[in-house]
Amino acid sequence: MLLVPRLAGRLRAADIGLVINLDDPASVAVGEHYIVARGLQSAQVLRVRLPLRPALDETEFNTLVQAIERHFGTQTQALALAWTAPYAVGCNAITGALALGYDAALCRNSCGASRVSRYFNHATHRPQARLGLRPAMLLAAPSVPAAIAMIDRGVASDGQLALRGRPPVTAQLLLTDDVPRRVRTVLYPEPGLRRSVGVDVQWRPAAELPQARRVLVAITGSVQAPVLPPPDWVAGGLGDHLTSFGGDLLGTHGQGTALDWIASGATASHGSVSEPCNHLQKFPHPQVLLGHYAQGATAIEAYWKSVAWPQQSLFIGEPLAAPFAPSSAGSPVQQP
């Protein structure tokens, strides 16, 4: 059992920098909705021009990094990128490269070990100030209406699971016969109700996910996301499946992607943009993901802190969703 540190805070709307691609009408529409939904100030918004394709080359990426560094000050702790593509830089995920720097050497062997994230399972809610990195998340969805709905789910989730007397939610830790992709089962927390946070951890066959109720977290290993028909998500739900190209959102690889989770009603997801092989460190650690989220962390914090080697990790969703957030800064938090 991995020990999860006790948290003392979370990211807030004032900590987020939003990047909008002016050459992508969908990015503009989604970004403008996010500004209103989270009450962002003009200084928190950077408008750039990027090519509309899955991957940036290194020069294009460096230009983006320079624009981000010029615009955002030290108070900006994390980034929301208002688009679905570009989502990669070579074999790196754009979210991983923005936080850790671009790693060209990894592309010679994407199955190899990648850079270790100092943010993994860390207690801080000030990653830029404390660690010198900004976690990033794409506001990605299959369509503009789907992205707007995802954002609205994130906003609606805030504090909803911190309410006393509400019914438990479930963490669905799914079992499959897919041997290479089911390696995360060794990291699953034991099933049972965590009364302190009102989360019922359940192990069940992946095919039964659509029958699950009040789903907060769903994790599995499979080629496709088992979300047809969609499960009964609560606002702020997190879901991902361990597979080779879950973050290659527009690829023709025949595998399901993180977009499938968002389309089903999840609020955030994760996937690899290039072949990672099944290193446990390249995918969300279930205990860390649930342990941070249930203490009141935001979706971007819980997901980012759960991946030890996130260079190939694409994180998508509504970054600030925080269903367990206490109603006031002085309220106590519980560990699951």
C-alpha positions as a Markdown table, in Angstrom:
| # | Residue | x | y | z |
|---|---|---|---|---|
| 1 | Met | 0.0 | 0.0 | 0.0 |
| 2 | Leu | 1.5 | 3.3 | -1.1 |
| 3 | Leu | 1.1 | 6.1 | 1.5 |
| 4 | Val | -0.6 | 9.3 | 0.2 |
| 5 | Pro | 0.5 | 12.5 | 1.9 |
| 6 | Arg | -1.9 | 14.7 | 3.7 |
| 7 | Leu | -2.9 | 17.7 | 1.6 |
| 8 | Ala | -3.3 | 21.3 | 2.9 |
| 9 | Gly | -4.9 | 23.0 | -0.2 |
| 10 | Arg | -5.7 | 22.7 | -3.8 |
| 11 | Leu | -5.4 | 24.7 | -7.0 |
| 12 | Arg | -8.0 | 27.5 | -7.5 |
| 13 | Ala | -9.2 | 29.4 | -10.5 |
| 14 | Ala | -6.8 | 32.2 | -9.9 |
| 15 | Asp | -3.9 | 29.7 | -10.3 |
| 16 | Ile | -4.9 | 28.6 | -13.8 |
| 17 | Gly | -3.5 | 30.0 | -17.1 |
| 18 | Leu | -5.7 | 29.4 | -20.1 |
| 19 | Val | -4.3 | 29.0 | -23.7 |
| 20 | Ile | -6.6 | 29.5 | -26.7 |
| 21 | Asn | -5.7 | 28.8 | -30.3 |
| 22 | Leu | -7.0 | 31.6 | -32.5 |
| 23 | Asp | -6.7 | 29.5 | -35.6 |
| 24 | Asp | -9.1 | 26.9 | -34.2 |
| 25 | Pro | -12.8 | 28.1 | -34.0 |
| 26 | Ala | -13.5 | 25.3 | -31.6 |
| 27 | Ser | -10.7 | 26.3 | -29.3 |
| 28 | Val | -12.0 | 29.9 | -29.3 |
| 29 | Ala | -15.5 | 28.7 | -28.4 |
| 30 | Val | -14.4 | 26.3 | -25.7 |
| 31 | Gly | -11.9 | 28.8 | -24.3 |
| 32 | Glu | -14.5 | 31.6 | -24.1 |
| 33 | His | -16.9 | 29.3 | -22.2 |
| 34 | Tyr | -14.2 | 28.4 | -19.8 |
| 35 | Ile | -13.3 | 32.0 | -19.0 |
| 36 | Val | -16.9 | 32.6 | -18.0 |
| 37 | Ala | -17.4 | 29.2 | -16.2 |
| 38 | Arg | -14.4 | 29.7 | -14.0 |
| 39 | Gly | -14.3 | 33.5 | -13.8 |
| 40 | Leu | -10.9 | 33.9 | -15.3 |
| 41 | Gln | -9.3 | 37.4 | -15.5 |
| 42 | Ser | -7.9 | 38.7 | -18.8 |
| 43 | Ala | -4.3 | 38.3 | -17.6 |
| 44 | Gln | -5.0 | 34.6 | -17.1 |
| 45 | Val | -5.7 | 34.1 | -20.8 |
| 46 | Leu | -3.1 | 33.7 | -23.6 |
| 47 | Arg | -4.2 | 33.6 | -27.3 |
| 48 | Val | -1.8 | 32.0 | -29.7 |
| 49 | Arg | -1.8 | 30.6 | -33.3 |
| 50 | Leu | -1.1 | 26.9 | -33.7 |
| 51 | Pro | -1.4 | 24.5 | -36.6 |
| 52 | Leu | -4.5 | 22.3 | -36.6 |
| 53 | Arg | -2.9 | 18.9 | -36.5 |
| 54 | Pro | -2.2 | 16.2 | -33.9 |
| 55 | Ala | 1.5 | 17.0 | -33.3 |
| 56 | Leu | 3.8 | 20.0 | -33.2 |
| 57 | Asp | 7.4 | 19.9 | -34.3 |
| 58 | Glu | 10.1 | 20.9 | -31.8 |
| 59 | Thr | 10.3 | 24.4 | -33.3 |
| 60 | Glu | 6.6 | 25.0 | -33.1 |
| 61 | Phe | 6.6 | 23.7 | -29.5 |
| 62 | Asn | 9.4 | 26.0 | -28.4 |
| 63 | Thr | 7.6 | 29.0 | -29.8 |
| 64 | Leu | 4.5 | 28.0 | -27.7 |
| 65 | Val | 6.7 | 27.6 | -24.6 |
| 66 | Gln | 8.2 | 31.0 | -25.1 |
| 67 | Ala | 4.8 | 32.6 | -25.5 |
| 68 | Ile | 3.6 | 30.9 | -22.3 |
| 69 | Glu | 6.7 | 32.0 | -20.4 |
| 70 | Arg | 6.4 | 35.6 | -21.6 |
| 71 | His | 2.7 | 35.9 | -20.7 |
| 72 | Phe | 2.2 | 34.0 | -17.4 |
| 73 | Gly | 3.9 | 35.0 | -14.2 |
| 74 | Thr | 5.0 | 33.0 | -11.3 |
| 75 | Gln | 1.5 | 33.0 | -9.9 |
| 76 | Thr | 0.3 | 30.7 | -12.7 |
| 77 | Gln | 0.6 | 27.2 | -11.3 |
| 78 | Ala | -1.1 | 25.1 | -14.0 |
| 79 | Leu | -2.3 | 25.4 | -17.6 |
| 80 | Ala | -5.6 | 24.6 | -19.3 |
| 81 | Leu | -5.3 | 24.2 | -23.1 |
| 82 | Ala | -8.5 | 24.9 | -24.9 |
| 83 | Trp | -8.3 | 22.4 | -27.8 |
| 84 | Thr | -8.3 | 18.8 | -28.7 |
| 85 | Ala | -5.3 | 19.0 | -31.1 |
| 86 | Pro | -2.3 | 19.5 | -31.2 |
| 87 | Tyr | -1.8 | 17.0 | -28.4 |
| 88 | Ala | 1.7 | 15.7 | -29.0 |
| 89 | Val | 5.2 | 16.9 | -29.7 |
| 90 | Gly | 7.0 | 14.1 | -31.5 |
| 91 | Cys | 6.4 | 11.1 | -29.2 |
| 92 | Asn | 5.8 | 13.3 | -26.1 |
| 93 | Ala | 2.4 | 14.4 | -25.0 |
| 94 | Ile | 2.0 | 18.2 | -25.1 |
| 95 | Thr | 0.9 | 18.2 | -21.5 |
| 96 | Gly | 4.0 | 16.1 | -20.5 |
| 97 | Ala | 6.4 | 18.2 | -22.5 |
| 98 | Leu | 5.0 | 21.5 | -21.2 |
| 99 | Ala | 5.6 | 20.4 | -17.6 |
| 100 | Leu | 8.8 | 18.4 | -17.9 |
| 101 | Gly | 10.4 | 19.8 | -21.1 |
| 102 | Tyr | 10.5 | 18.1 | -24.5 |
| 103 | Asp | 12.5 | 14.8 | -24.5 |
| 104 | Ala | 13.7 | 14.0 | -28.0 |
| 105 | Ala | 15.8 | 11.1 | -26.8 |
| 106 | Leu | 12.6 | 9.2 | -25.7 |
| 107 | Cys | 11.4 | 9.0 | -29.3 |
| 108 | Arg | 14.3 | 6.7 | -30.1 |
| 109 | Asn | 12.7 | 4.2 | -27.8 |
| 110 | Ser | 9.3 | 5.2 | -26.5 |
| 111 | Cys | 9.0 | 1.9 | -24.6 |
| 112 | Gly | 12.0 | 3.0 | -22.4 |
| 113 | Ala | 11.9 | 4.6 | -19.0 |
| 114 | Ser | 11.1 | 8.3 | -19.2 |
| 115 | Arg | 11.7 | 11.3 | -17.0 |
| 116 | Val | 10.6 | 11.0 | -13.4 |
| 117 | Ser | 8.1 | 13.6 | -12.2 |
| 118 | Arg | 8.9 | 15.3 | -9.0 |
| 119 | Tyr | 5.2 | 16.0 | -8.7 |
| 120 | Phe | 4.3 | 12.3 | -8.3 |
| 121 | Asn | 2.4 | 11.8 | -5.1 |
| 122 | His | 3.5 | 15.2 | -3.8 |
| 123 | Ala | 1.6 | 17.2 | -1.2 |
| 124 | Thr | 2.1 | 20.6 | -2.8 |
| 125 | His | -0.7 | 22.7 | -4.3 |
| 126 | Arg | 1.8 | 25.2 | -5.7 |
| 127 | Pro | 3.7 | 23.1 | -8.3 |
| 128 | Gln | 5.2 | 26.0 | -10.2 |
| 129 | Ala | 6.4 | 27.8 | -7.0 |
| 130 | Arg | 7.6 | 24.7 | -5.2 |
| 131 | Leu | 8.8 | 22.4 | -8.0 |
| 132 | Gly | 9.2 | 24.7 | -11.0 |
| 133 | Leu | 6.7 | 22.9 | -13.2 |
| 134 | Arg | 3.2 | 23.6 | -14.5 |
| 135 | Pro | 0.9 | 20.6 | -14.9 |
| 136 | Ala | -1.3 | 21.0 | -18.0 |
| 137 | Met | -4.6 | 19.6 | -19.2 |
| 138 | Leu | -6.5 | 19.8 | -22.5 |
| 139 | Leu | -10.1 | 20.9 | -22.5 |
| 140 | Ala | -10.6 | 18.2 | -25.1 |
| 141 | Ala | -13.8 | 16.5 | -26.1 |
| 142 | Pro | -15.4 | 15.0 | -29.3 |
| 143 | Ser | -17.2 | 18.3 | -30.1 |
| 144 | Val | -17.7 | 21.9 | -28.8 |
| 145 | Pro | -21.0 | 21.0 | -27.1 |
| 146 | Ala | -19.3 | 18.0 | -25.5 |
| 147 | Ala | -16.5 | 20.2 | -24.2 |
| 148 | Ile | -18.9 | 22.7 | -22.8 |
| 149 | Ala | -20.8 | 19.9 | -21.1 |
| 150 | Met | -17.6 | 18.6 | -19.7 |
| 151 | Ile | -16.6 | 22.0 | -18.3 |
| 152 | Asp | -20.1 | 22.4 | -16.8 |
| 153 | Arg | -19.8 | 19.0 | -15.1 |
| 154 | Gly | -16.5 | 20.1 | -13.6 |
| 155 | Val | -17.9 | 23.3 | -12.2 |
| 156 | Ala | -21.0 | 21.5 | -10.9 |
| 157 | Ser | -18.9 | 18.9 | -9.1 |
| 158 | Asp | -17.2 | 21.4 | -6.8 |
| 159 | Gly | -17.8 | 20.5 | -3.2 |
| 160 | Gln | -20.6 | 18.1 | -3.9 |
| 161 | Leu | -19.0 | 15.1 | -2.3 |
| 162 | Ala | -18.0 | 17.1 | 0.7 |
| 163 | Leu | -21.6 | 17.4 | 1.8 |
| 164 | Arg | -22.6 | 15.5 | 4.9 |
| 165 | Gly | -25.1 | 12.7 | 4.6 |
| 166 | Arg | -24.9 | 12.2 | 0.9 |
| 167 | Pro | -24.9 | 8.6 | -0.5 |
| 168 | Pro | -21.6 | 6.9 | -1.2 |
| 169 | Val | -20.0 | 7.1 | -4.6 |
| 170 | Thr | -18.1 | 4.2 | -6.2 |
| 171 | Ala | -14.6 | 3.6 | -7.5 |
| 172 | Gln | -14.8 | 1.0 | -10.2 |
| 173 | Leu | -11.6 | -1.0 | -10.4 |
| 174 | Leu | -12.2 | -3.2 | -13.4 |
| 175 | Leu | -11.0 | -6.6 | -14.2 |
| 176 | Thr | -10.2 | -8.0 | -17.7 |
| 177 | Asp | -8.7 | -11.0 | -19.4 |
| 178 | Asp | -6.3 | -8.7 | -21.3 |
| 179 | Val | -3.0 | -9.9 | -19.7 |
| 180 | Pro | -0.6 | -7.1 | -20.9 |
| 181 | Arg | -3.1 | -4.3 | -20.1 |
| 182 | Arg | -4.3 | -5.5 | -16.7 |
| 183 | Val | -1.0 | -4.9 | -14.9 |
| 184 | Arg | -2.5 | -2.2 | -12.8 |
| 185 | Thr | -4.6 | -4.6 | -10.8 |
| 186 | Val | -1.6 | -5.1 | -8.5 |
| 187 | Leu | -2.0 | -1.4 | -7.5 |
| 188 | Tyr | -5.7 | -1.6 | -6.9 |
| 189 | Pro | -6.7 | -0.6 | -3.3 |
| 190 | Glu | -8.7 | -3.3 | -1.5 |
| 191 | Pro | -12.4 | -3.3 | -2.1 |
| 192 | Gly | -14.8 | -1.9 | 0.5 |
| 193 | Leu | -16.4 | 1.2 | 1.8 |
| 194 | Arg | -14.2 | 4.1 | 2.9 |
| 195 | Arg | -16.6 | 5.6 | 5.3 |
| 196 | Ser | -14.5 | 8.7 | 6.1 |
| 197 | Val | -14.9 | 9.9 | 2.5 |
| 198 | Gly | -18.0 | 8.0 | 1.4 |
| 199 | Val | -16.3 | 6.0 | -1.4 |
| 200 | Asp | -17.1 | 2.4 | -2.0 |
| 201 | Val | -14.2 | 0.7 | -3.8 |
| 202 | Gln | -15.5 | -2.1 | -6.0 |
| 203 | Trp | -13.7 | -4.7 | -8.1 |
| 204 | Arg | -15.8 | -6.0 | -11.0 |
| 205 | Pro | -15.5 | -7.3 | -14.6 |
| 206 | Ala | -15.1 | -4.4 | -17.0 |
| 207 | Ala | -18.2 | -5.5 | -19.0 |
| 208 | Glu | -20.3 | -4.7 | -15.9 |
| 209 | Leu | -19.2 | -1.0 | -15.7 |
| 210 | Pro | -22.4 | 0.2 | -17.5 |
| 211 | Gln | -24.4 | -1.3 | -14.6 |
| 212 | Ala | -22.4 | 0.6 | -12.0 |
| 213 | Arg | -24.1 | 3.4 | -10.0 |
| 214 | Arg | -22.7 | 6.8 | -8.9 |
| 215 | Val | -19.3 | 6.3 | -10.5 |
| 216 | Leu | -16.5 | 8.6 | -9.4 |
| 217 | Val | -13.5 | 6.7 | -10.7 |
| 218 | Ala | -13.3 | 3.9 | -13.3 |
| 219 | Ile | -9.9 | 2.3 | -14.2 |
| 220 | Thr | -9.2 | -0.7 | -16.4 |
| 221 | Gly | -6.8 | -2.1 | -19.0 |
| 222 | Ser | -8.2 | -2.7 | -22.4 |
| 223 | Val | -8.1 | -1.8 | -26.1 |
| 224 | Gln | -11.4 | 0.0 | -25.8 |
| 225 | Ala | -13.1 | 2.0 | -23.0 |
| 226 | Pro | -15.9 | -0.1 | -21.6 |
| 227 | Val | -18.4 | 2.8 | -21.7 |
| 228 | Leu | -21.2 | 1.6 | -24.0 |
| 229 | Pro | -23.7 | 2.2 | -22.7 |
| 230 | Pro | -22.4 | 4.9 | -20.4 |
| 231 | Pro | -22.1 | 4.3 | -16.7 |
| 232 | Asp | -23.9 | 6.5 | -14.1 |
| 233 | Trp | -21.2 | 9.1 | -13.6 |
| 234 | Val | -21.3 | 11.6 | -10.8 |
| 235 | Ala | -20.1 | 15.1 | -11.8 |
| 236 | Gly | -16.3 | 15.2 | -11.6 |
| 237 | Gly | -15.9 | 11.5 | -12.6 |
| 238 | Leu | -12.4 | 10.2 | -13.7 |
| 239 | Gly | -11.9 | 7.3 | -16.1 |
| 240 | Asp | -9.1 | 5.8 | -18.2 |
| 241 | His | -8.0 | 2.5 | -19.7 |
| 242 | Leu | -4.4 | 1.4 | -20.0 |
| 243 | Thr | -3.6 | 0.9 | -23.6 |
| 244 | Ser | -0.9 | 2.0 | -26.1 |
| 245 | Phe | -2.6 | 5.0 | -27.8 |
| 246 | Gly | -5.3 | 6.3 | -25.5 |
| 247 | Gly | -3.9 | 9.8 | -25.8 |
| 248 | Asp | -3.6 | 9.7 | -29.6 |
| 249 | Leu | -7.0 | 11.3 | -29.8 |
| 250 | Leu | -7.3 | 11.6 | -33.6 |
| 251 | Gly | -5.2 | 8.5 | -34.6 |
| 252 | Thr | -6.2 | 5.6 | -36.8 |
| 253 | His | -4.8 | 2.9 | -34.5 |
| 254 | Gly | -8.1 | 1.2 | -33.8 |
| 255 | Gln | -7.9 | 1.7 | -30.1 |
| 256 | Gly | -10.3 | 3.6 | -27.9 |
| 257 | Thr | -9.1 | 7.0 | -26.6 |
| 258 | Ala | -9.5 | 9.3 | -23.6 |
| 259 | Leu | -12.2 | 11.1 | -25.7 |
| 260 | Asp | -14.4 | 8.0 | -25.3 |
| 261 | Trp | -14.5 | 8.5 | -21.5 |
| 262 | Ile | -15.4 | 12.2 | -21.9 |
| 263 | Ala | -18.1 | 11.4 | -24.3 |
| 264 | Ser | -19.6 | 8.9 | -21.8 |
| 265 | Gly | -19.9 | 11.6 | -19.1 |
| 266 | Ala | -16.5 | 11.5 | -17.4 |
| 267 | Thr | -15.0 | 14.9 | -16.4 |
| 268 | Ala | -11.3 | 14.0 | -16.9 |
| 269 | Ser | -9.2 | 11.2 | -18.4 |
| 270 | His | -5.7 | 10.1 | -19.4 |
| 271 | Gly | -3.9 | 8.4 | -22.2 |
| 272 | Ser | -0.5 | 7.8 | -23.8 |
| 273 | Val | 0.2 | 9.6 | -27.2 |
| 274 | Ser | 2.9 | 7.0 | -28.2 |
| 275 | Glu | 3.7 | 3.4 | -27.5 |
| 276 | Pro | 4.6 | 3.3 | -23.8 |
| 277 | Cys | 4.7 | -0.4 | -23.2 |
| 278 | Asn | 3.0 | -1.4 | -20.0 |
| 279 | His | 5.2 | 0.3 | -17.5 |
| 280 | Leu | 3.1 | 0.9 | -14.4 |
| 281 | Gln | 4.9 | 4.2 | -13.9 |
| 282 | Lys | 3.4 | 5.6 | -17.2 |
| 283 | Phe | -0.2 | 5.3 | -16.1 |
| 284 | Pro | -2.3 | 6.6 | -13.2 |
| 285 | His | -1.6 | 4.8 | -9.9 |
| 286 | Pro | -5.1 | 4.0 | -8.6 |
| 287 | Gln | -4.3 | 4.5 | -4.9 |
| 288 | Val | -2.6 | 7.9 | -5.6 |
| 289 | Leu | -5.4 | 9.1 | -7.9 |
| 290 | Leu | -8.2 | 8.3 | -5.4 |
| 291 | Gly | -6.2 | 9.3 | -2.4 |
| 292 | His | -5.5 | 12.8 | -3.6 |
| 293 | Tyr | -8.9 | 13.4 | -5.2 |
| 294 | Ala | -10.8 | 12.3 | -2.1 |
| 295 | Gln | -8.8 | 14.8 | 0.0 |
| 296 | Gly | -10.2 | 17.7 | -2.1 |
| 297 | Ala | -7.5 | 18.0 | -4.8 |
| 298 | Thr | -8.6 | 19.1 | -8.3 |
| 299 | Ala | -8.8 | 16.7 | -11.2 |
| 300 | Ile | -5.6 | 18.0 | -12.7 |
| 301 | Glu | -3.7 | 17.6 | -9.4 |
| 302 | Ala | -5.1 | 14.1 | -8.7 |
| 303 | Tyr | -4.3 | 12.9 | -12.2 |
| 304 | Trp | -0.9 | 14.5 | -12.6 |
| 305 | Lys | 0.2 | 13.4 | -9.1 |
| 306 | Ser | -0.7 | 9.8 | -9.9 |
| 307 | Val | 1.7 | 9.3 | -12.9 |
| 308 | Ala | 5.4 | 8.8 | -12.1 |
| 309 | Trp | 6.6 | 9.0 | -15.7 |
| 310 | Pro | 4.2 | 11.4 | -17.4 |
| 311 | Gln | 6.3 | 12.4 | -20.5 |
| 312 | Gln | 3.9 | 10.5 | -22.8 |
| 313 | Ser | 0.8 | 11.2 | -20.7 |
| 314 | Leu | -2.0 | 13.3 | -22.2 |
| 315 | Phe | -4.3 | 14.6 | -19.5 |
| 316 | Ile | -7.7 | 15.9 | -20.7 |
| 317 | Gly | -10.7 | 17.2 | -18.9 |
| 318 | Glu | -11.8 | 20.1 | -16.7 |
| 319 | Pro | -8.8 | 20.8 | -14.6 |
| 320 | Leu | -10.4 | 22.5 | -11.5 |
| 321 | Ala | -13.1 | 19.9 | -10.9 |
| 322 | Ala | -12.9 | 19.3 | -7.1 |
| 323 | Pro | -15.9 | 17.3 | -5.8 |
| 324 | Phe | -14.4 | 16.7 | -2.4 |
| 325 | Ala | -13.2 | 20.2 | -1.9 |
| 326 | Pro | -14.2 | 21.5 | 1.6 |
| 327 | Ser | -16.6 | 24.5 | 1.6 |
| 328 | Ser | -14.0 | 26.7 | 3.3 |
| 329 | Ala | -10.3 | 26.8 | 3.5 |
| 330 | Gly | -10.3 | 26.0 | 7.2 |
| 331 | Ser | -12.4 | 22.8 | 6.9 |
| 332 | Pro | -10.7 | 19.5 | 7.6 |
| 333 | Val | -10.0 | 17.0 | 4.9 |
| 334 | Gln | -10.0 | 13.2 | 5.3 |
| 335 | Gln | -7.8 | 10.5 | 3.8 |
| 336 | Pro | -9.5 | 7.5 | 2.2 |
